[in-house]
Amino acid sequence: MTGRLIRSAADWAAVFRDRISELGLSHLEVDHIAGLPDGYTNKIVNAKKRPGARTIERYCDALAIAIRPEVDAERETIMRDQWNSRR
C-alpha cells in the first residue's frame, strides 16, 4: 500500500479500497471484522457514504492502518499568507 494524502473524509475510500484488495478480503469480511453492518464497506469504498471519525477508526483497526500526522507541504504554501497576516 502506498502513502496517500488524506484531506477529507472522502479521501479515505481509496485508502480502504487499496488495503482491502492488498489483504484479499471481501467487503463483507471487513464489515464483520470492523463490527459494521453488512454492506457498509461497499458504500464507503464506492463513495456512497463518507466515513465519520468513529468509522475511520474502526476501519484502521480492522485493516491495521496507522494514522501518522505530517505536514502537508502543498497546503502549508497556501496557508502561509494567512498565518503571516495574523502576526
Secondary structure as the mmCIF struct_conf table of DSSP 4:
data_model
#
loop_
_struct_conf.conf_type_id
_struct_conf.id
_struct_conf.beg_label_comp_id
_struct_conf.beg_label_asym_id
_struct_conf.beg_label_seq_id
_struct_conf.end_label_comp_id
_struct_conf.end_label_asym_id
_struct_conf.end_label_seq_id
BEND BEND1 SER A 8 SER A 8
HELX_RH_3T_P HELX_RH_3T_P1 ALA A 9 ASP A 11
HELX_RH_AL_P HELX_RH_AL_P1 TRP A 12 LEU A 23
TURN_TY1_P TURN_TY1_P1 GLY A 24 GLY A 24
HELX_RH_AL_P HELX_RH_AL_P2 HIS A 27 ALA A 34
TURN_TY1_P TURN_TY1_P2 GLY A 35 GLY A 35
TURN_TY1_P TURN_TY1_P3 ASP A 38 GLY A 39
HELX_RH_AL_P HELX_RH_AL_P3 TYR A 40 VAL A 45
TURN_TY1_P TURN_TY1_P4 ASN A 46 ALA A 47
BEND BEND2 LYS A 48 LYS A 49
HELX_RH_AL_P HELX_RH_AL_P4 ALA A 53 LEU A 63
TURN_TY1_P TURN_TY1_P5 ALA A 64 ALA A 64
HELX_RH_AL_P HELX_RH_AL_P5 ALA A 73 SER A 85
TURN_TY1_P TURN_TY1_P6 ARG A 86 ARG A 86
#
